[in-house]
Amino acid sequence: MKNILFLSSWFPSKIHSTLGNFVKYHALAASKFNNIDVLYIVADDSVSGYQIDSFKENNLFITIVYFKRGLIKYFNYLIAFRKGLKFLLSKNTKKIDLVHMNIMHPGIWQALYLKFFYKIPYIVSENWHGFQDLSKYQLSYFQIKLIELGFKKSSMICPVSNQLKKCMIKSGFKANYSIIPNVVNTNIFNINSDKVTRKPFTFLHISTLDDSIKNVAGIIDAFEKLKQPNLILKIIGDGPVDWIIDRAKTLKSPNTVIVNKEMKHQDIAKEMQLANVFVLFSNIENLPLVLIESISCGTPFISSNVGGVSELHNNELGILVEAGNVEELTIEMNNIIKNFNIYNPQKIRQFAMEKYSDEVVGKKFNDLYIQFC
């Protein structure tokens, strides 16, 4: 077994409990085959100086450094990282064989630091949809050059979709590429046996509820146009919900919109098991973890055809619609209600098991680790 250090620009913490949850799931999958330490640094102006929180979760050894931002921008990030690294090295007698960086921007400097000063190679898993069009994000010259250096010095770049890889290549980022998708815990996200007969018919949406990206308003607009009675649209997320609650109150429909704030992982799985159909109507995406979780529960989906969504779609799993086309979404929501019995939960789940399970994705990472360690 190799000793792998996971670094990330995003990771769940007390600051944001769901940010980068897909990174954590990648780490858990990798830990089935290797020793995984996670080091994550995050600004927290409520602490005095630097606070190190170290704990074990399943097979992961996680160290999070919380720090108070200072007057000199970025200086405290470097100090926090060095403190966290020193803590890890002092408690761990085994050398680090490989760094597994997650999300290139803005944290790639951490992997480069270990590459230059400790001669440790690194690979990068990438899930950020920003690489589909970096020009939208007003990155500084320094940030762009840091990203370019990150690509250049990496041993392998692992986008979660082929579409993201094509965007990176189109943007001129040269590297060795290996596509490794998001991962789902198929033990938690599994089938509820009475899904086919469940009433009332329930559509489910789970996201960060950032309307500019997720277009939750478009889902509500399409739902409002449905003529069938006794329908539910359940919306769950860790973003602002007041505007959704206010919008639901004005719904000109006998059907019901239910809004819930952030939920735990196990509770999200239960909601997906209970739902008839998952709905994602994003303006931009990469390879959405929620769709993988949904099909692992045997739940079909309707999704906008953006990013790498088409790579996890076939007609047995659900329906694709044009992003922003509310009329088309309404039509397909009607169609899936009428034709719901054509979807086989076992076949849907089997697709997830074969492509996105811990064992499958963890093995893909293990093959890379062996190659570069």
C-alpha angles and dihedrals in degrees: 000000000000126000108238127186114209115207124178145179087217130034135148113270140147087277093059116001097197103034108121094359088151088062090056090050090051089052092050091051091049091049090067088074106022145027107269127195119183121206117185129170123199135173115247115171091191092073126079109237112318129347123190118204113188125178145143122246116184103311095338126103104206127192119183121185115203115195141178114241116242136206094269108071116237094002092103091049090060093046091048091050093049091048091050092047092049090050092052095046092048094054097038119069093187121088121242109254098187141359117228106200120195125204110009098221124094103350103053090104088075093061091043090052091056091043094054101037102031101026091232115152120227142201125201130221110202128199103151114122088206090088087069087075117357091179089077093063103060094225116184123247089253093051092050092049091049090053091049090051090048091057093044097051097041122107091214139357114214113196114187092230139032089234091059090049090054090050091052093049091046089053089056099253106149118201145118107281133204120171113225115170133216117281135229131204098236091190092064097033102056140132128293104212098217096054095114095057098039120130138229098041107245131202114196132202124182124177146112086286092230096154095201088063106023099036094215089165089061091054091052091047091052092046091051090059094056113113100198114101128229098039129145130204110195117195121191129175152130096245133081112313104174093088090050092050090049091048091049090055090061094049110137093210138088088232125097135246115199119193125197131175127231116324135196120262095256092048092051088054090053091051090052091049091051096046123090096208135011116220126203117173101171125163090214133012143153116207101327114221091206091064091051090049090048095054090044085062090050090249117141120223144213111211140167111253099246135131113346096336092111089059092066095040134097129152092262091060102048148282135305123213135183114272112257095010101126093175092056091047090053091050093050093046087055091047095050091051090053095043101033094124092067090072116090112205093203093053091046092051093046090059089056093046093053097048111022110029123123091250095051097044094038090054091052090054091045091055089054093046091054090050096054105030 
